[in-house]
């Protein structure tokens, strides 16, 4: 299944995506707010190979002839009709609205085709770019969880759990907002 927008194509992962994946998963600043540390080429090859068979991951690709993968979306049904959304963009393609465009397209698909009742997302409270994106997507902050999630940082060999914000949007809110646009 593919979803296309004006500038993007959201598609399943391919084995050859490992190169583009490595461009951003090898960057410490990019994975700062992810639950893992940087990855080398061999690890990215394994990740791309596993994501080929995992329908929770979508490659975000430029819609031009190049079709370069510039990031990925995570979208998994955690409970019946309740989906978790996550996103990560190659730093060379940030601040251009790609994460918003891709997330918006996936939300439209989820509410109109999958029959989703709710979409939620979480981020470290220090990740202002992420929670601003959630707010731009009309998601509302529902919770502030303390020492809730591990984001790759370690101190004295131990994981550091950080505070996260949880945002969501319901089908009713999304459809009402769509009517107003």
C-alpha positions in Angstrom: 0.0 0.0 0.0 1.2 3.5 -0.9 -0.1 6.9 0.1 0.9 9.8 -2.0 0.8 13.6 -1.3 1.8 16.6 -3.3 5.5 16.1 -2.5 5.8 12.6 -0.9 5.1 8.9 -1.2 4.6 6.8 1.9 5.4 3.2 1.1 6.5 0.0 2.8 10.2 -0.4 3.4 12.5 -2.0 0.9 15.8 -3.8 1.5 17.8 -1.1 -0.3 16.4 1.6 2.1 19.3 0.8 4.5 21.5 3.5 2.9 19.0 6.3 3.4 18.1 4.9 6.8 21.8 5.0 7.8 22.0 8.7 6.8 19.8 9.6 9.8 20.1 6.7 12.2 23.9 7.2 12.4 23.4 10.8 13.6 23.5 11.2 17.4 21.4 14.3 17.4 18.7 12.7 15.3 18.3 9.7 17.6 18.5 11.8 20.7 14.8 11.3 21.3 14.5 7.7 20.1 14.6 4.6 22.3 17.9 3.5 20.8 21.4 4.8 20.1 23.1 5.4 16.7 23.3 2.6 14.2 26.1 1.5 11.9 25.7 0.3 8.3 25.3 -3.4 9.3 22.6 -2.5 11.8 20.7 -0.4 9.3 20.8 -3.3 6.8 19.2 -5.5 9.5 16.6 -2.8 10.4 15.6 -2.2 6.8 15.3 -5.9 6.2 13.1 -6.4 9.3 10.9 -3.4 8.4 10.2 -4.9 5.0 8.0 -7.4 6.9 6.7 -5.0 9.6 3.6 -3.1 8.4 4.0 -0.6 11.3 6.7 1.2 9.4 6.3 3.5 6.4 9.2 4.9 4.4 8.7 8.6 3.7 10.0 9.2 0.2 10.3 12.3 -2.0 7.6 12.1 -4.7 10.0 13.0 -7.5 11.8 10.7 -9.8 14.6 10.2 -7.3 12.2 8.8 -4.7 14.8 9.3 -1.9 13.7 8.0 1.5 13.9 11.0 3.8 12.5 9.5 7.0 10.0 7.1 8.3 6.7 6.8 10.2 5.8 4.4 12.8 2.0 3.5 13.0 0.8 0.6 15.0 -2.6 -0.4 16.3 -2.0 -0.6 20.1 -5.6 -1.3 21.0 -8.6 -1.9 18.8 -9.0 1.2 16.6 -6.3 3.1 18.7 -3.1 3.8 16.8 0.3 5.1 17.9 2.1 7.5 15.6 5.8 8.2 15.5 8.1 10.0 13.0 11.7 10.6 12.3 13.1 12.8 9.5 16.6 13.0 8.0 18.1 16.3 9.3 18.8 17.4 5.7 15.1 17.5 5.1 13.8 19.0 8.4 12.0 22.3 8.6 10.3 21.8 5.3 7.0 20.4 6.5 7.6 16.8 5.4 6.9 15.3 8.8 3.6 17.3 8.9 2.6 16.3 5.4 3.4 12.6 5.9 1.7 12.4 9.3 -1.4 14.3 8.0 -1.7 11.9 5.0 -1.4 8.9 7.3 -3.9 10.3 9.8 -6.4 10.9 6.9 -5.9 7.3 5.7 -6.4 6.0 9.3 -9.6 7.9 10.0 -11.2 7.5 6.6 -10.0 4.0 5.5 -9.0 2.1 8.6 -11.8 3.3 10.8 -9.4 4.5 13.5 -11.1 6.0 16.6 -8.0 7.6 18.1 -4.4 8.4 17.2 -1.9 9.1 19.9 1.8 10.1 20.0 4.4 10.6 22.7 7.6 12.5 22.9 10.2 13.6 25.4 9.1 16.9 27.0 12.4 18.5 25.8 11.6 17.6 22.2 9.7 20.8 21.4 9.9 20.2 17.6 7.9 17.0 18.1 5.2 18.3 20.4 4.8 21.4 18.2 4.2 19.1 15.2 1.6 17.2 17.3 -0.1 20.5 18.1 0.0 21.5 14.4 -1.7 18.2 13.6 -4.5 19.3 16.0 -3.6 16.7 18.6 -4.2 17.7 22.2 -1.9 17.1 25.1 -3.5 14.5 27.3 -0.8 13.6 29.8 2.6 14.3 31.3 4.1 11.0 32.3 7.1 11.2 34.6 10.2 9.1 34.1 8.2 7.1 31.6 10.4 6.3 28.6 14.0 5.6 27.8 15.6 7.6 25.0 19.0 6.2 24.5 20.8 8.2 27.2 22.8 6.4 29.8 24.5 7.5 33.0 26.8 5.2 35.0 25.8 2.4 32.6 22.1 2.7 33.4 19.2 3.9 31.3 17.8 7.3 32.0 14.0 7.4 31.9 12.6 10.8 31.0 9.3 12.6 31.2 7.1 12.4 28.1 4.0 14.3 26.8 1.2 12.2 25.4 -1.0 13.8 22.7 -4.0 12.4 20.9 -6.8 13.2 18.4 -10.0 11.3 18.2 -11.9 10.5 15.0 -14.7 13.0 15.9 -12.1 15.8 16.5 -10.3 15.0 13.3 -13.5 14.9 11.2 -14.9 18.1 12.8 -11.6 19.9 12.0 -11.6 18.6 8.4 -15.1 20.0 8.0 -13.9 23.5 9.1 -11.0 23.6 6.6 
